[in-house]
Amino acid sequence: MPVTPALLSALSIPALSMPALSMSALPVPAMSASTLLGLSTPPLHLTVAVDMTGSSKNPAFRYADQARLLAQSVMLNQVRSGDTLTLLRVCNGVQTVADFTFSSKNGARMARADILRYTTAITRPCTGRGSAITAGLTQAAGRAAQTAKIGDVIVLFTDGALRDDPGRAALGATTRTLLGAKTTRTLFVAGLSPEAGAGGLSVRDSFVKALGASASDRRVLLAGAYDLANVYPTFAAAVKAARQ
């Protein structure tokens, strides 16, 4: 079921003016009837972690709007009955907003009321200073380890600013641990900022540098702050392949 303007209206999701952020630009791969109903797909563990610190909580950048749309699209288009869903809100600490196995009658998708409730909760603005991007990935890795023999798909929405993250020195090692797990299928890091950072590098480039060799792993997808529409189809295809 593609995400259309009519569906956005039904979900009461406000339309955004920037084309790259339109949910209608996030197509869903063609699926068979049985797959569409979620009746013949192996389960996955999906983690969505949203960083609401720094630029992500600045209304001028509308990062919260983008994070909300991405999370809504993941829950609507990718979550199937039998999947485990973990939702993390990253501030100066990590809050678990939800952690459950989704089940539905006849393979129905998640209810729109639940999607709106959860995505509103994980994109609630942070207060105070500090960031826990590395801790968010650490928690995602720990939670993934608890779902043995089930493929893991991790989505991290962050601007990538590590300056206020006390654990930033361990980001590369944390990501290697996550990717080192046999069940990890995809790590999608979205929302990376093109703003100027330290040492003449953009925030995005500094984040990629901190990832080290993990940034070149074929399972890692990176998307800039306004590039979600271009990368999401690749992510959707990766999720589909992870169910094979």
Contacts in CASP RR format, 6 or more apart in sequence:
PFRMAT RR
TARGET T0000
AUTHOR 0000-0000-0000
METHOD contacts of the structure
MODEL  1
MPVTPALLSALSIPALSMPALSMSALPVPAMSASTLLGLSTPPLHLTVAV
DMTGSSKNPAFRYADQARLLAQSVMLNQVRSGDTLTLLRVCNGVQTVADF
TFSSKNGARMARADILRYTTAITRPCTGRGSAITAGLTQAAGRAAQTAKI
GDVIVLFTDGALRDDPGRAALGATTRTLLGAKTTRTLFVAGLSPEAGAGG
LSVRDSFVKALGASASDRRVLLAGAYDLANVYPTFAAAVKAARQ
1 7 0 8 1.000
1 28 0 8 1.000
1 36 0 8 1.000
1 76 0 8 1.000
1 77 0 8 1.000
1 109 0 8 1.000
2 24 0 8 1.000
2 27 0 8 1.000
2 28 0 8 1.000
3 23 0 8 1.000
3 24 0 8 1.000
3 26 0 8 1.000
3 28 0 8 1.000
3 73 0 8 1.000
3 76 0 8 1.000
3 77 0 8 1.000
4 24 0 8 1.000
5 15 0 8 1.000
5 24 0 8 1.000
7 23 0 8 1.000
8 15 0 8 1.000
8 23 0 8 1.000
8 24 0 8 1.000
10 112 0 8 1.000
11 72 0 8 1.000
11 112 0 8 1.000
11 115 0 8 1.000
11 116 0 8 1.000
12 116 0 8 1.000
13 23 0 8 1.000
13 68 0 8 1.000
13 69 0 8 1.000
13 72 0 8 1.000
13 116 0 8 1.000
14 65 0 8 1.000
15 22 0 8 1.000
16 22 0 8 1.000
16 62 0 8 1.000
16 65 0 8 1.000
16 69 0 8 1.000
18 62 0 8 1.000
18 226 0 8 1.000
19 25 0 8 1.000
19 229 0 8 1.000
20 226 0 8 1.000
20 227 0 8 1.000
20 228 0 8 1.000
20 229 0 8 1.000
20 230 0 8 1.000
21 62 0 8 1.000
21 65 0 8 1.000
21 66 0 8 1.000
21 69 0 8 1.000
21 226 0 8 1.000
21 228 0 8 1.000
21 229 0 8 1.000
22 229 0 8 1.000
23 69 0 8 1.000
23 72 0 8 1.000
23 73 0 8 1.000
25 229 0 8 1.000
25 232 0 8 1.000
26 69 0 8 1.000
26 73 0 8 1.000
26 77 0 8 1.000
26 228 0 8 1.000
26 229 0 8 1.000
26 232 0 8 1.000
26 233 0 8 1.000
26 236 0 8 1.000
27 232 0 8 1.000
27 233 0 8 1.000
27 236 0 8 1.000
28 77 0 8 1.000
28 236 0 8 1.000
29 233 0 8 1.000
29 236 0 8 1.000
29 237 0 8 1.000
29 240 0 8 1.000
31 240 0 8 1.000
32 40 0 8 1.000
34 40 0 8 1.000
35 41 0 8 1.000
37 106 0 8 1.000
37 107 0 8 1.000
37 108 0 8 1.000
38 80 0 8 1.000
38 81 0 8 1.000
38 107 0 8 1.000
39 106 0 8 1.000
39 107 0 8 1.000
41 80 0 8 1.000
41 243 0 8 1.000
42 243 0 8 1.000
42 244 0 8 1.000
43 80 0 8 1.000
43 82 0 8 1.000
43 83 0 8 1.000
43 84 0 8 1.000
43 150 0 8 1.000
44 80 0 8 1.000
44 83 0 8 1.000
44 84 0 8 1.000
44 150 0 8 1.000
44 151 0 8 1.000
44 152 0 8 1.000
44 153 0 8 1.000
44 185 0 8 1.000
44 239 0 8 1.000
44 242 0 8 1.000
44 243 0 8 1.000
45 83 0 8 1.000
45 84 0 8 1.000
45 85 0 8 1.000
45 86 0 8 1.000
45 143 0 8 1.000
45 144 0 8 1.000
45 147 0 8 1.000
45 150 0 8 1.000
45 151 0 8 1.000
45 152 0 8 1.000
45 153 0 8 1.000
45 183 0 8 1.000
46 74 0 8 1.000
46 78 0 8 1.000
46 79 0 8 1.000
46 83 0 8 1.000
46 84 0 8 1.000
46 85 0 8 1.000
46 86 0 8 1.000
46 152 0 8 1.000
46 153 0 8 1.000
46 154 0 8 1.000
46 155 0 8 1.000
47 85 0 8 1.000
47 86 0 8 1.000
47 87 0 8 1.000
47 88 0 8 1.000
47 140 0 8 1.000
47 143 0 8 1.000
47 144 0 8 1.000
47 152 0 8 1.000
47 153 0 8 1.000
47 154 0 8 1.000
47 155 0 8 1.000
48 71 0 8 1.000
48 74 0 8 1.000
48 75 0 8 1.000
48 85 0 8 1.000
48 86 0 8 1.000
48 87 0 8 1.000
48 88 0 8 1.000
48 122 0 8 1.000
48 155 0 8 1.000
48 157 0 8 1.000
49 87 0 8 1.000
49 88 0 8 1.000
49 89 0 8 1.000
49 90 0 8 1.000
49 94 0 8 1.000
49 136 0 8 1.000
49 137 0 8 1.000
49 139 0 8 1.000
49 140 0 8 1.000
49 154 0 8 1.000
49 155 0 8 1.000
49 156 0 8 1.000
49 157 0 8 1.000
49 158 0 8 1.000
50 56 0 8 1.000
50 67 0 8 1.000
50 71 0 8 1.000
50 87 0 8 1.000
50 88 0 8 1.000
50 89 0 8 1.000
50 90 0 8 1.000
50 122 0 8 1.000
50 123 0 8 1.000
50 157 0 8 1.000
50 158 0 8 1.000
51 90 0 8 1.000
51 131 0 8 1.000
51 133 0 8 1.000
51 156 0 8 1.000
51 157 0 8 1.000
51 158 0 8 1.000
51 159 0 8 1.000
51 160 0 8 1.000
52 64 0 8 1.000
52 67 0 8 1.000
52 89 0 8 1.000
52 90 0 8 1.000
52 91 0 8 1.000
52 122 0 8 1.000
52 123 0 8 1.000
52 124 0 8 1.000
52 125 0 8 1.000
52 126 0 8 1.000
53 90 0 8 1.000
53 91 0 8 1.000
53 92 0 8 1.000
53 126 0 8 1.000
53 130 0 8 1.000
53 131 0 8 1.000
53 132 0 8 1.000
53 133 0 8 1.000
53 161 0 8 1.000
53 164 0 8 1.000
54 126 0 8 1.000
54 131 0 8 1.000
54 159 0 8 1.000
54 161 0 8 1.000
54 164 0 8 1.000
55 61 0 8 1.000
55 63 0 8 1.000
55 159 0 8 1.000
55 161 0 8 1.000
55 193 0 8 1.000
55 195 0 8 1.000
55 203 0 8 1.000
56 63 0 8 1.000
56 64 0 8 1.000
56 67 0 8 1.000
56 157 0 8 1.000
56 158 0 8 1.000
56 159 0 8 1.000
57 63 0 8 1.000
57 64 0 8 1.000
57 125 0 8 1.000
57 126 0 8 1.000
61 159 0 8 1.000
61 193 0 8 1.000
61 225 0 8 1.000
63 157 0 8 1.000
63 159 0 8 1.000
63 191 0 8 1.000
63 225 0 8 1.000
64 123 0 8 1.000
64 125 0 8 1.000
66 157 0 8 1.000
66 190 0 8 1.000
66 191 0 8 1.000
66 225 0 8 1.000
66 226 0 8 1.000
66 228 0 8 1.000
67 122 0 8 1.000
67 123 0 8 1.000
67 157 0 8 1.000
67 191 0 8 1.000
68 119 0 8 1.000
68 120 0 8 1.000
68 123 0 8 1.000
69 228 0 8 1.000
70 155 0 8 1.000
70 157 0 8 1.000
70 190 0 8 1.000
70 228 0 8 1.000
70 232 0 8 1.000
71 87 0 8 1.000
71 118 0 8 1.000
71 119 0 8 1.000
71 122 0 8 1.000
71 123 0 8 1.000
71 155 0 8 1.000
71 157 0 8 1.000
72 115 0 8 1.000
72 116 0 8 1.000
72 119 0 8 1.000
73 232 0 8 1.000
74 155 0 8 1.000
75 85 0 8 1.000
75 110 0 8 1.000
75 114 0 8 1.000
75 115 0 8 1.000
75 118 0 8 1.000
75 119 0 8 1.000
76 109 0 8 1.000
76 110 0 8 1.000
76 115 0 8 1.000
77 236 0 8 1.000
78 153 0 8 1.000
78 236 0 8 1.000
78 239 0 8 1.000
79 85 0 8 1.000
79 102 0 8 1.000
79 109 0 8 1.000
79 110 0 8 1.000
80 102 0 8 1.000
80 107 0 8 1.000
81 102 0 8 1.000
81 103 0 8 1.000
81 104 0 8 1.000
81 107 0 8 1.000
81 108 0 8 1.000
82 101 0 8 1.000
82 102 0 8 1.000
82 103 0 8 1.000
83 101 0 8 1.000
83 102 0 8 1.000
84 99 0 8 1.000
84 100 0 8 1.000
84 101 0 8 1.000
84 102 0 8 1.000
84 147 0 8 1.000
84 150 0 8 1.000
85 98 0 8 1.000
85 99 0 8 1.000
85 100 0 8 1.000
85 101 0 8 1.000
85 102 0 8 1.000
86 96 0 8 1.000
86 98 0 8 1.000
86 99 0 8 1.000
86 140 0 8 1.000
86 143 0 8 1.000
87 96 0 8 1.000
87 97 0 8 1.000
87 98 0 8 1.000
87 99 0 8 1.000
87 118 0 8 1.000
87 121 0 8 1.000
87 122 0 8 1.000
88 94 0 8 1.000
88 95 0 8 1.000
88 96 0 8 1.000
88 97 0 8 1.000
88 122 0 8 1.000
88 136 0 8 1.000
88 139 0 8 1.000
88 140 0 8 1.000
89 95 0 8 1.000
89 97 0 8 1.000
89 121 0 8 1.000
89 122 0 8 1.000
89 123 0 8 1.000
89 124 0 8 1.000
90 131 0 8 1.000
90 132 0 8 1.000
90 133 0 8 1.000
90 135 0 8 1.000
90 136 0 8 1.000
90 158 0 8 1.000
91 126 0 8 1.000
91 127 0 8 1.000
91 128 0 8 1.000
91 130 0 8 1.000
91 131 0 8 1.000
91 132 0 8 1.000
92 126 0 8 1.000
92 128 0 8 1.000
92 129 0 8 1.000
92 130 0 8 1.000
92 131 0 8 1.000
92 132 0 8 1.000
92 164 0 8 1.000
93 132 0 8 1.000
93 135 0 8 1.000
94 132 0 8 1.000
94 135 0 8 1.000
94 136 0 8 1.000
94 139 0 8 1.000
96 139 0 8 1.000
97 118 0 8 1.000
97 121 0 8 1.000
97 122 0 8 1.000
98 118 0 8 1.000
98 121 0 8 1.000
99 143 0 8 1.000
102 110 0 8 1.000
104 110 0 8 1.000
129 164 0 8 1.000
130 164 0 8 1.000
130 165 0 8 1.000
130 166 0 8 1.000
131 161 0 8 1.000
131 162 0 8 1.000
131 163 0 8 1.000
131 164 0 8 1.000
131 165 0 8 1.000
132 165 0 8 1.000
132 166 0 8 1.000
132 167 0 8 1.000
133 156 0 8 1.000
133 158 0 8 1.000
133 160 0 8 1.000
133 162 0 8 1.000
133 165 0 8 1.000
133 168 0 8 1.000
133 171 0 8 1.000
134 162 0 8 1.000
134 165 0 8 1.000
134 167 0 8 1.000
134 168 0 8 1.000
134 170 0 8 1.000
134 171 0 8 1.000
134 174 0 8 1.000
135 165 0 8 1.000
135 167 0 8 1.000
136 156 0 8 1.000
137 154 0 8 1.000
137 156 0 8 1.000
137 171 0 8 1.000
137 174 0 8 1.000
137 175 0 8 1.000
137 178 0 8 1.000
138 170 0 8 1.000
138 174 0 8 1.000
140 154 0 8 1.000
140 156 0 8 1.000
140 178 0 8 1.000
141 174 0 8 1.000
141 177 0 8 1.000
141 178 0 8 1.000
141 181 0 8 1.000
144 152 0 8 1.000
144 154 0 8 1.000
144 178 0 8 1.000
144 181 0 8 1.000
144 183 0 8 1.000
144 184 0 8 1.000
145 181 0 8 1.000
147 183 0 8 1.000
148 183 0 8 1.000
149 183 0 8 1.000
150 183 0 8 1.000
151 183 0 8 1.000
151 184 0 8 1.000
151 185 0 8 1.000
151 242 0 8 1.000
152 181 0 8 1.000
152 183 0 8 1.000
152 184 0 8 1.000
152 185 0 8 1.000
153 185 0 8 1.000
153 186 0 8 1.000
153 188 0 8 1.000
153 238 0 8 1.000
153 239 0 8 1.000
153 242 0 8 1.000
154 178 0 8 1.000
154 184 0 8 1.000
154 186 0 8 1.000
154 187 0 8 1.000
154 188 0 8 1.000
155 188 0 8 1.000
155 190 0 8 1.000
155 235 0 8 1.000
156 187 0 8 1.000
156 188 0 8 1.000
156 189 0 8 1.000
156 190 0 8 1.000
157 190 0 8 1.000
157 191 0 8 1.000
158 189 0 8 1.000
158 190 0 8 1.000
158 191 0 8 1.000
158 192 0 8 1.000
158 207 0 8 1.000
159 191 0 8 1.000
159 192 0 8 1.000
159 193 0 8 1.000
159 195 0 8 1.000
159 203 0 8 1.000
159 225 0 8 1.000
160 191 0 8 1.000
160 192 0 8 1.000
160 193 0 8 1.000
160 203 0 8 1.000
160 204 0 8 1.000
160 206 0 8 1.000
160 207 0 8 1.000
161 193 0 8 1.000
161 203 0 8 1.000
161 207 0 8 1.000
162 168 0 8 1.000
162 171 0 8 1.000
162 206 0 8 1.000
162 207 0 8 1.000
162 210 0 8 1.000
163 198 0 8 1.000
165 171 0 8 1.000
168 210 0 8 1.000
171 210 0 8 1.000
171 211 0 8 1.000
172 210 0 8 1.000
172 211 0 8 1.000
172 212 0 8 1.000
172 214 0 8 1.000
175 187 0 8 1.000
175 211 0 8 1.000
175 212 0 8 1.000
175 214 0 8 1.000
176 213 0 8 1.000
176 214 0 8 1.000
178 184 0 8 1.000
178 187 0 8 1.000
179 187 0 8 1.000
179 214 0 8 1.000
179 217 0 8 1.000
179 219 0 8 1.000
179 220 0 8 1.000
184 219 0 8 1.000
185 219 0 8 1.000
185 238 0 8 1.000
185 239 0 8 1.000
185 241 0 8 1.000
185 242 0 8 1.000
186 219 0 8 1.000
186 220 0 8 1.000
186 221 0 8 1.000
186 235 0 8 1.000
186 238 0 8 1.000
186 239 0 8 1.000
186 242 0 8 1.000
187 217 0 8 1.000
187 219 0 8 1.000
187 220 0 8 1.000
187 221 0 8 1.000
188 221 0 8 1.000
188 223 0 8 1.000
188 231 0 8 1.000
188 235 0 8 1.000
188 238 0 8 1.000
189 207 0 8 1.000
189 220 0 8 1.000
189 221 0 8 1.000
189 222 0 8 1.000
189 223 0 8 1.000
190 221 0 8 1.000
190 222 0 8 1.000
190 223 0 8 1.000
190 224 0 8 1.000
190 228 0 8 1.000
190 231 0 8 1.000
191 223 0 8 1.000
191 224 0 8 1.000
191 225 0 8 1.000
191 227 0 8 1.000
191 228 0 8 1.000
192 203 0 8 1.000
192 204 0 8 1.000
192 207 0 8 1.000
192 208 0 8 1.000
192 222 0 8 1.000
192 223 0 8 1.000
192 224 0 8 1.000
192 225 0 8 1.000
193 202 0 8 1.000
193 203 0 8 1.000
193 204 0 8 1.000
193 224 0 8 1.000
193 225 0 8 1.000
194 202 0 8 1.000
194 203 0 8 1.000
194 204 0 8 1.000
194 224 0 8 1.000
194 225 0 8 1.000
195 202 0 8 1.000
195 203 0 8 1.000
196 202 0 8 1.000
196 203 0 8 1.000
197 203 0 8 1.000
197 206 0 8 1.000
198 206 0 8 1.000
199 206 0 8 1.000
201 209 0 8 1.000
204 222 0 8 1.000
204 224 0 8 1.000
208 215 0 8 1.000
208 222 0 8 1.000
211 220 0 8 1.000
214 220 0 8 1.000
215 222 0 8 1.000
219 238 0 8 1.000
221 231 0 8 1.000
221 234 0 8 1.000
221 235 0 8 1.000
221 238 0 8 1.000
222 231 0 8 1.000
223 230 0 8 1.000
223 231 0 8 1.000
223 232 0 8 1.000
224 231 0 8 1.000
END
